[in-house]
């Protein structure tokens, strides 16, 4: 019997909407706050900050492009500005960042809060629906993780074509070379290169602010874009084609989900201050500057960003853009690593082999297999599409789908956890949802132009996560339950206790199992028990971290049995030997000796029974394949391999048990 961390356990008490800071923020230390703001610029705003490279030009190129007339330019810039205000400043910065799970944000943190409420009310069926919806949103984020490095680096290198068309044949090879280098250094950890992210991104924002301001001064008419009515007139003038343009406008919002997800690294206050004090003004001026440039010369719509740069600064700007896009890509790759690890901790995805790249920061992890899957996928996308213009059509669908799902989860959370009235939910979340759905529908029209790519990636990832989640549930239902509790088992031993041998035996079991079968198998085959027997369960809570003082639940039982429950947050790594040492300190007696403690694990050979629906059986077959190839439980729990004893069993998965 293999043992998984029990997923999605509710926290001990509800956490109110707080918008509190993450673990790194401490009060009024101005120097510390400034340092966190600078770091947030490098990690949180890399994707949002580099979108001016390709977002505006995407609206004026391609099959659904509009003419770069003065009315269209002003209208589109107005849509860009008010999308940033409504969807980033209000939705993510002002509202969603209040939905923090002990300081952590992101789609999985939002899900954990919502699931905790449904678990407390025993509404497991509805909780399961939100889990499946979140799995879809998470799957689309992987599409974002593949496309962002490709489109960001491509758009930066394409600036060389503005200097001279002779560079055109070298754009794709140079992009591939940079991506190879980017993925090759991931094993060193983001922390070793992250110290320079903030200053470079601060320089980037200052430069695009200055470039935009210079163009606004030359064409002050672009300031009319500050009036949102011009955005509405744009739709009136262009009809359906104007609506389809939202597929390009949404590109200015790429990175909004990362802003919310990275809240736990820096805290809400530094992220908000960095947005309002530098990132938002710089982005607004950059888009208005590009609009001002097009008011003066519409023929520059093919490359509006680089056309703002003076000839003498073009090559330095390409270099700065390349660095900025690498930073944006690095941040997103790291986010995908973290997301995968959190999903595995919550029992929503199989375990990958994880390497920690920092002795001090637990969140800095490297997943070798996932890294090179991302590398191959990203470089394949570059070769397939060849230009940022063509890739822009693919990018928006992933972004808009995730944004829509986040809003739906937030609406449910606001009503269920915060007690918002239906009218208030409709006003706040409904407004966001209307805009999200407009972006989603506009991008869906670009399916044949590249929208199929993130959808295909999302379906593939979603299939894996749904198969894993379904398989875990069926596995729990399919395991034999003997109806015998641990207390009953101990009582049955008291009249004629078995021979006891020196040392401690640790038997791992899931939370929903009363008595681990591996214990019965060991006693049946060996006819002995160790002098100390620990029945250990590892729980993964909804909270990102669990206080060390609340880590253990210890029940001392007769015949030197001990029932030990170890609680971890979904952002923590389980360490069973360390947990045994903590238990030893609390009990005040010897318990764990690395040389005499044995760990008993069950290894199940799974097969799929012929009963049940075809769809469920296919999902279970995929689950069996994933189960065979996931990370070894010994590595996941930091158990010494030379102290592990495995006992095998065969188990049929019953599709009809998928309740």
NUNUZA-965982 format. One record per residue (C-alpha): residue in three letters; x, y, z. Coordinates in steps of 0.5 Angstrom, whole numbers, padded with zeros to 4 digits, always signed. Each point is the difference from the previous one (the first is absolute). Layout:
# residues N
ALAXYZ;...
This chain:
# residues 659
UNK+0000+0000+0000;UNK+0003+0007-0002;UNK-0001+0006+0004;UNK-0002+0007-0002;UNK-0001+0006+0004;UNK-0007+0001+0001;UNK-0002+0006-0005;UNK-0004+0006+0002;UNK-0001+0000+0007;UNK-0003+0006+0003;UNK+0003+0005+0005;UNK-0001+0000+0007;UNK-0004+0006+0000;UNK-0003+0005-0006;UNK+0005+0005-0002;UNK-0004+0007-0002;UNK+0002+0004-0006;UNK+0006+0004+0002;UNK+0004+0002-0005;UNK+0006-0001+0005;UNK+0007+0000-0002;UNK+0004-0006-0001;UNK+0005-0003+0004;UNK+0006+0005-0002;UNK-0003+0006+0002;UNK+0001+0003+0007;UNK-0004+0007+0001;UNK+0003+0006-0001;UNK+0007-0001-0002;UNK+0001+0005-0006;UNK+0006-0003-0002;UNK-0003-0007+0000;UNK-0006+0002-0003;UNK+0004+0003-0006;UNK+0004-0006-0001;UNK-0006-0004+0000;UNK-0003+0005-0005;UNK+0006-0001-0005;UNK+0000-0007+0001;UNK-0007+0000-0002;UNK+0001+0003-0006;UNK+0005-0005-0003;UNK-0004-0006+0002;UNK-0008+0002+0000;UNK+0000+0005-0006;UNK+0005-0003-0005;UNK-0006-0003-0004;UNK-0004+0006+0001;UNK+0006+0005-0002;UNK+0002-0003-0006;UNK-0007+0000-0003;UNK+0001+0007-0004;UNK+0005-0004-0004;UNK-0005-0004-0004;UNK-0007+0002+0002;UNK-0002+0007-0004;UNK+0003-0003-0006;UNK-0004-0006+0000;UNK-0006+0004+0000;UNK+0002+0003-0007;UNK+0003-0006-0003;UNK-0003-0007-0002;UNK-0007-0002-0004;UNK-0004+0004+0005;UNK+0004+0006+0001;UNK-0003+0007+0000;UNK+0002+0006-0004;UNK+0005+0005+0004;UNK-0005+0006-0001;UNK+0000+0005+0005;UNK-0006-0002+0003;UNK+0002-0008+0000;UNK+0007+0002+0004;UNK-0004+0004+0005;UNK-0005-0005+0001;UNK+0005-0006+0001;UNK+0004+0004+0005;UNK-0006+0002+0004;UNK-0002-0008+0000;UNK+0008-0001+0002;UNK+0000+0005+0006;UNK-0007-0002+0003;UNK+0001-0007-0001;UNK+0006+0001+0005;UNK-0004+0004+0004;UNK-0006-0004+0001;UNK+0003-0007-0001;UNK+0007+0001+0004;UNK-0001+0006+0004;UNK-0007-0002+0003;UNK-0001-0007-0001;UNK+0007-0003+0002;UNK+0004+0005+0004;UNK-0006+0003+0004;UNK-0005-0006+0000;UNK+0003-0006-0001;UNK+0006+0001+0004;UNK-0005+0000+0006;UNK-0001-0007-0001;UNK+0006-0003+0003;UNK+0001-0007+0003;UNK+0005+0002+0006;UNK+0003+0005-0005;UNK+0001-0004-0006;UNK-0004+0001-0006;UNK-0001-0003-0007;UNK-0005-0005-0003;UNK+0001-0006+0005;UNK+0000+0005+0006;UNK-0007+0002-0002;UNK-0002-0007-0001;UNK+0003-0002+0006;UNK-0004+0005+0004;UNK-0007-0001-0004;UNK+0001-0008+0001;UNK+0001+0001+0008;UNK-0006+0003+0000;UNK-0004-0005-0004;UNK+0004-0006+0004;UNK-0003+0004+0007;UNK-0007+0000-0003;UNK+0001-0008-0002;UNK-0002+0003-0007;UNK+0005-0005-0004;UNK-0003+0000-0006;UNK+0000+0007-0001;UNK+0007+0001+0002;UNK+0002-0006-0005;UNK-0003+0005-0006;UNK+0004+0006+0002;UNK+0006-0005+0000;UNK-0001-0002-0007;UNK-0001+0007-0002;UNK+0007+0002+0004;UNK+0003-0005-0004;UNK-0002+0003-0007;UNK+0003+0006+0002;UNK+0006-0003+0003;UNK+0001-0004-0007;UNK-0001+0007-0004;UNK+0006+0003+0005;UNK+0004-0005-0003;UNK-0001+0002-0007;UNK+0001+0007+0002;UNK+0007-0003+0003;UNK+0002-0003-0007;UNK-0002+0006-0004;UNK+0002+0006+0004;UNK+0008-0001-0001;UNK-0001-0001-0007;UNK-0004+0006-0002;UNK+0004+0004+0005;UNK+0007-0001-0002;UNK-0003+0000-0008;UNK-0003+0007+0001;UNK+0007+0002+0003;UNK+0005-0003-0005;UNK-0005+0003-0006;UNK+0002+0007+0002;UNK+0007-0002-0004;UNK-0005+0000-0006;UNK-0002+0007+0001;UNK+0008+0002+0000;UNK+0001-0004-0007;UNK-0004-0005-0003;UNK+0006-0004-0001;UNK-0001-0003+0007;UNK-0006-0003-0002;UNK+0003-0007-0001;UNK+0003+0000+0006;UNK-0006+0002+0005;UNK-0002-0008+0001;UNK+0007-0003+0001;UNK+0002+0006+0005;UNK-0007-0001+0004;UNK+0001-0008+0000;UNK+0007+0001+0003;UNK-0002+0005+0005;UNK-0006-0005+0002;UNK+0005-0006+0001;UNK+0005+0005+0004;UNK-0006+0002+0004;UNK-0003-0007+0002;UNK+0007-0003+0001;UNK+0002+0005+0006;UNK-0007-0002+0003;UNK+0004-0006+0004;UNK+0004+0006+0004;UNK-0006+0003+0003;UNK-0004+0006-0001;UNK+0003+0003+0006;UNK+0007+0001-0003;UNK-0002+0004-0006;UNK-0006+0003+0003;UNK+0004+0005+0004;UNK+0001+0004-0006;UNK-0007+0000-0003;UNK-0003+0006+0004;UNK+0005+0005-0002;UNK+0000-0002-0007;UNK-0008+0000+0000;UNK+0000+0007+0003;UNK+0005+0002-0005;UNK-0005-0003-0006;UNK-0006+0004+0003;UNK+0004+0006+0001;UNK+0002+0000-0008;UNK-0007-0002-0002;UNK-0003+0005+0004;UNK+0005+0005-0003;UNK-0001-0002-0007;UNK-0008+0000+0000;UNK+0000+0007+0004;UNK+0005+0003-0006;UNK-0006-0002-0005;UNK-0005+0002+0004;UNK+0003+0007+0000;UNK+0000+0000-0008;UNK-0007-0002+0000;UNK-0004+0002+0006;UNK-0006-0002-0004;UNK+0001-0007+0002;UNK-0002+0002+0007;UNK-0007+0000-0002;UNK+0001-0008+0001;UNK-0001+0002+0008;UNK-0008+0001-0002;UNK-0003-0007+0000;UNK-0005+0002-0004;UNK+0005-0001-0006;UNK+0001-0007+0001;UNK-0008-0001+0000;UNK+0000+0004-0007;UNK+0005-0004-0003;UNK-0005-0006+0001;UNK-0005+0004-0003;UNK+0005+0002-0006;UNK+0003-0007-0002;UNK-0006-0005+0002;UNK+0002-0007+0001;UNK+0007+0001-0003;UNK+0001+0005+0006;UNK-0003-0005+0005;UNK+0005-0005-0003;UNK+0006+0005+0002;UNK-0001-0002+0007;UNK+0004-0006-0001;UNK+0006+0005-0001;UNK-0002+0004+0006;UNK+0000-0005+0005;UNK+0007-0001-0002;UNK+0001+0006+0005;UNK-0002-0004+0005;UNK+0005-0006+0000;UNK+0003-0001+0007;UNK-0006+0002+0004;UNK-0001-0007+0003;UNK+0007+0000+0001;UNK-0001+0007+0004;UNK-0005-0004+0005;UNK+0004-0006+0000;UNK+0006+0003+0002;UNK-0003+0004+0006;UNK+0003-0005+0005;UNK+0007+0001-0002;UNK+0000+0008+0001;UNK-0007+0002+0004;UNK-0005+0004-0003;UNK+0002+0007+0002;UNK+0007-0001-0004;UNK-0004-0002-0006;UNK-0005+0005+0000;UNK+0005+0006+0001;UNK+0004-0003-0006;UNK-0006+0000-0004;UNK-0002+0007+0001;UNK+0006+0003+0001;UNK+0004-0002-0006;UNK-0003-0006-0004;UNK-0007+0003-0001;UNK+0003+0007-0002;UNK+0005-0003-0005;UNK-0005-0005-0003;UNK-0005+0006-0001;UNK+0005+0004-0003;UNK+0003-0005-0005;UNK-0007-0002-0003;UNK-0001+0008+0000;UNK+0006+0001-0003;UNK-0001-0005-0006;UNK-0006+0003-0001;UNK+0003+0007-0001;UNK+0005-0003-0005;UNK-0006-0003-0004;UNK-0004+0006+0000;UNK+0006+0003-0003;UNK+0002-0005-0005;UNK-0005-0006-0001;UNK+0005-0004-0004;UNK+0004-0002+0006;UNK-0005-0004+0003;UNK+0004-0007-0002;UNK+0005+0002+0006;UNK-0003+0006+0004;UNK+0004-0002+0006;UNK+0007+0000-0003;UNK-0002+0006-0005;UNK+0000+0004+0006;UNK+0007-0001+0002;UNK+0005+0005-0003;UNK+0005-0003-0005;UNK+0006+0001+0004;UNK-0003-0004+0006;UNK-0003-0006-0004;UNK+0005-0005+0001;UNK+0001+0001+0008;UNK-0008+0000+0000;UNK+0000-0007-0003;UNK+0005-0002+0005;UNK-0004+0003+0006;UNK-0007-0003-0003;UNK+0004-0007-0001;UNK+0002+0000+0007;UNK-0007+0002+0002;UNK-0003-0005-0004;UNK+0004-0005+0003;UNK-0001+0002+0007;UNK-0008+0000-0001;UNK+0001-0007-0003;UNK+0004-0002+0006;UNK-0005+0002+0005;UNK-0005-0004-0004;UNK+0004-0006+0000;UNK+0001+0000+0007;UNK-0008+0001+0001;UNK-0001-0006-0004;UNK+0005-0004+0005;UNK-0004+0003+0006;UNK-0006-0002-0003;UNK+0001-0007-0001;UNK+0003-0001+0006;UNK-0006+0003+0004;UNK-0005-0004-0005;UNK+0004-0007+0002;UNK+0000+0002+0008;UNK-0008+0001-0001;UNK-0001-0006-0003;UNK-0002+0003-0007;UNK+0006-0003-0004;UNK+0006-0005+0000;UNK+0006+0001+0004;UNK+0006+0002-0004;UNK+0007+0000+0002;UNK+0002+0006+0004;UNK+0007+0003+0001;UNK+0000+0006+0005;UNK+0005+0006-0003;UNK+0000+0004+0007;UNK+0003-0002+0007;UNK-0005+0006+0003;UNK-0006+0001-0005;UNK-0004-0007+0000;UNK-0004+0003-0006;UNK+0006+0000-0005;UNK-0001-0007-0003;UNK+0002-0003-0007;UNK-0004-0005-0003;UNK+0005-0003-0005;UNK-0005-0004-0005;UNK-0005+0005+0000;UNK+0006+0005-0002;UNK+0002-0003-0006;UNK-0007-0002-0002;UNK-0002+0008+0000;UNK+0007+0001-0003;UNK-0002-0005-0006;UNK-0007+0003+0000;UNK+0002+0007+0000;UNK+0005-0001-0006;UNK-0004-0004-0004;UNK-0005+0006+0000;UNK+0005+0005-0002;UNK+0002-0004-0006;UNK-0008-0002-0002;UNK-0002+0008+0001;UNK+0006+0003-0002;UNK-0002+0007+0002;UNK-0003+0004+0006;UNK-0006+0002-0005;UNK-0002-0007-0001;UNK+0001-0002+0007;UNK-0004+0006+0003;UNK-0007-0004-0003;UNK+0002-0006+0004;UNK+0002+0004+0007;UNK-0007+0003+0002;UNK-0004-0006+0000;UNK+0004-0003+0006;UNK+0000+0007+0004;UNK-0007+0001-0001;UNK-0002-0007+0002;UNK+0004+0000+0006;UNK-0003+0007+0002;UNK-0007-0002-0001;UNK+0001-0006+0005;UNK+0003+0004+0005;UNK-0006+0005+0000;UNK-0005-0006+0001;UNK+0004-0003+0006;UNK+0000+0007+0003;UNK-0007+0001-0001;UNK-0002-0006+0004;UNK+0005+0001+0005;UNK-0002+0007+0001;UNK-0007-0003+0001;UNK+0002-0006+0004;UNK+0005+0002+0004;UNK-0001+0008+0001;UNK-0007+0000+0000;UNK-0001+0005-0006;UNK-0007+0001-0002;UNK-0002-0003-0007;UNK-0001+0008-0002;UNK+0007+0001+0002;UNK+0003-0006-0003;UNK-0004+0002-0006;UNK+0003+0007+0000;UNK+0007-0001+0001;UNK+0001-0007-0003;UNK-0005+0001-0005;UNK+0004+0006-0003;UNK+0006-0004+0000;UNK-0003-0006-0003;UNK-0003+0004-0006;UNK+0007+0003-0002;UNK+0003-0007+0001;UNK-0005-0004-0005;UNK+0000+0006-0005;UNK+0008-0001+0000;UNK-0001-0008+0000;UNK-0005+0000-0006;UNK+0004+0005-0004;UNK+0006-0005+0001;UNK-0004-0006-0002;UNK-0001+0003-0007;UNK+0007+0000-0001;UNK+0000-0008+0001;UNK+0002-0002-0007;UNK+0006+0006+0000;UNK+0003-0003+0006;UNK-0005+0000+0006;UNK+0000-0008-0001;UNK+0007+0000+0003;UNK-0001+0002+0007;UNK-0007-0004+0000;UNK+0004-0006-0002;UNK+0005+0001+0005;UNK-0006+0001+0005;UNK-0003-0006-0002;UNK+0006-0004+0001;UNK+0002+0002+0007;UNK-0008+0000+0002;UNK+0000-0007-0002;UNK+0006-0002+0004;UNK-0003+0004+0006;UNK-0007-0003+0000;UNK+0003-0007-0001;UNK+0004+0001+0006;UNK-0006+0003+0004;UNK-0005-0005-0002;UNK+0005-0006+0001;UNK+0002+0002+0007;UNK-0007+0000+0002;UNK-0002-0006-0003;UNK+0007-0003+0003;UNK-0003+0002+0007;UNK-0007-0003-0002;UNK+0003-0007-0002;UNK+0005-0001+0005;UNK-0003-0006+0005;UNK-0002+0003+0006;UNK+0000-0006+0006;UNK-0005+0004+0005;UNK+0005-0001+0005;UNK+0003+0006+0004;UNK+0007+0001+0002;UNK-0003+0000+0007;UNK-0003-0007-0001;UNK+0006-0003-0003;UNK+0004+0002+0006;UNK-0005-0003+0005;UNK+0000-0007-0004;UNK+0008+0000+0001;UNK-0001+0001+0007;UNK-0002-0007+0002;UNK+0006-0003-0004;UNK+0005+0005-0002;UNK+0005-0001-0005;UNK+0008+0000+0001;UNK+0002+0007+0000;UNK+0007+0001-0003;UNK+0005+0006+0001;UNK-0002+0007-0004;UNK-0005+0004-0002;UNK-0005-0002-0006;UNK-0003+0006-0004;UNK-0007-0002-0004;UNK-0002+0005-0005;UNK-0008+0000-0001;UNK-0005+0005-0003;UNK-0004+0004+0004;UNK-0007-0003-0002;UNK+0003-0007+0002;UNK-0001-0003+0007;UNK+0006-0005+0000;UNK+0005-0001-0005;UNK+0000-0006-0004;UNK+0008+0000+0000;UNK+0000-0001+0007;UNK-0005-0006+0000;UNK+0005-0003-0006;UNK+0006+0001+0004;UNK-0003-0003+0006;UNK-0002-0006-0004;UNK+0006-0002-0003;UNK+0005+0002+0005;UNK-0004-0002+0006;UNK+0004+0006+0004;UNK-0001+0007+0002;UNK+0005+0005+0002;UNK+0000+0003+0007;UNK-0003+0006-0003;UNK-0005+0001-0005;UNK-0002+0007-0003;UNK-0006+0000-0005;UNK+0002+0007-0004;UNK-0005+0004-0004;UNK+0002+0006-0004;UNK-0005+0005-0001;UNK+0001+0006-0005;UNK-0005+0006+0002;UNK-0003+0005-0004;UNK+0005+0005+0004;UNK+0006+0002-0004;UNK+0004-0002+0007;UNK-0001-0003+0006;UNK+0003+0003+0007;UNK+0005-0005+0003;UNK-0003+0000+0006;UNK-0007-0003-0003;UNK+0004-0004-0005;UNK-0001-0007+0004;UNK-0006-0003+0003;UNK+0002-0006+0005;UNK-0004-0006+0003;UNK+0003-0004+0004;UNK-0003-0007+0000;UNK+0001-0007+0004;UNK+0006-0005-0002;UNK+0004+0006-0001;UNK-0004+0002-0007;UNK+0000+0007-0002;UNK-0004+0003-0005;UNK+0003+0007-0003;UNK-0003+0005-0004;UNK+0005+0005-0004;UNK-0003+0006-0003;UNK+0003+0004-0005;UNK-0002+0006-0005;UNK-0001-0001-0007;UNK+0006+0004-0001;UNK+0005-0004+0005;UNK+0004-0006-0001;UNK-0002-0006+0004;UNK+0006-0003+0004;UNK-0002-0006+0004;UNK+0007-0001+0004;UNK-0001+0007+0002;UNK-0007-0001+0002;UNK+0002-0006+0004;UNK+0006+0004+0004;UNK-0006+0005+0002;UNK-0004-0005+0003;UNK+0006-0003+0003;UNK+0001+0007+0004;UNK-0007+0000+0001;UNK-0001-0007+0003;UNK+0007+0001+0004;UNK+0002-0007-0001;UNK+0004-0003-0006;UNK-0004-0001-0006;UNK+0004+0001-0007;UNK+0007-0003-0001;UNK+0002+0000-0007;UNK+0004-0007+0001;UNK-0006-0004+0003;UNK-0006+0003-0003;UNK-0003-0003-0006;UNK-0006+0003-0004;UNK-0005-0005-0003;UNK-0003+0003-0007;UNK-0005-0004-0004;UNK+0001+0000-0007;UNK-0006-0002-0004;UNK-0001-0003-0007;UNK-0006+0004-0003;UNK-0004-0003-0006;UNK-0007+0002-0002;UNK-0006-0004+0001;UNK-0005-0001-0007;UNK-0006+0003+0004;UNK-0002+0007-0001;UNK-0001+0005-0005;UNK+0005+0001-0006;UNK+0002+0007+0002;UNK+0002-0002+0007;UNK+0004-0006-0002;UNK+0004+0004-0005;UNK+0002+0005+0005;UNK+0002-0005+0005;UNK+0004-0004-0005;UNK+0004+0007+0000;UNK+0000+0001+0007;UNK+0003-0007+0001;UNK+0006+0002-0005;UNK+0001+0006+0004;UNK+0000-0003+0006;UNK+0005-0005-0002;UNK+0005+0006-0002;UNK-0001+0005+0005;UNK+0005+0002+0005;UNK+0002-0005+0005;UNK-0003+0001+0007;UNK+0006-0001+0003;UNK+0003+0006-0003;UNK-0006+0004+0001;UNK+0000-0001+0008;UNK+0007+0000+0001;UNK+0000-0007+0002;UNK+0007-0003+0000;UNK+0000-0005-0005;UNK+0004-0006+0003;UNK-0005+0000+0006;UNK-0006-0001-0004;UNK-0004-0007-0001;UNK-0005-0001-0005;UNK-0005-0005-0001;UNK-0004-0001-0006;UNK-0007-0001-0002;UNK-0005+0000-0006;UNK-0006+0004+0000;UNK-0006+0001-0005;UNK-0002+0007-0001;UNK-0008+0000-0001;UNK-0002+0005-0005;UNK-0007+0000+0004;UNK+0003+0002+0006;UNK+0001+0007-0003;UNK-0005+0003+0005;
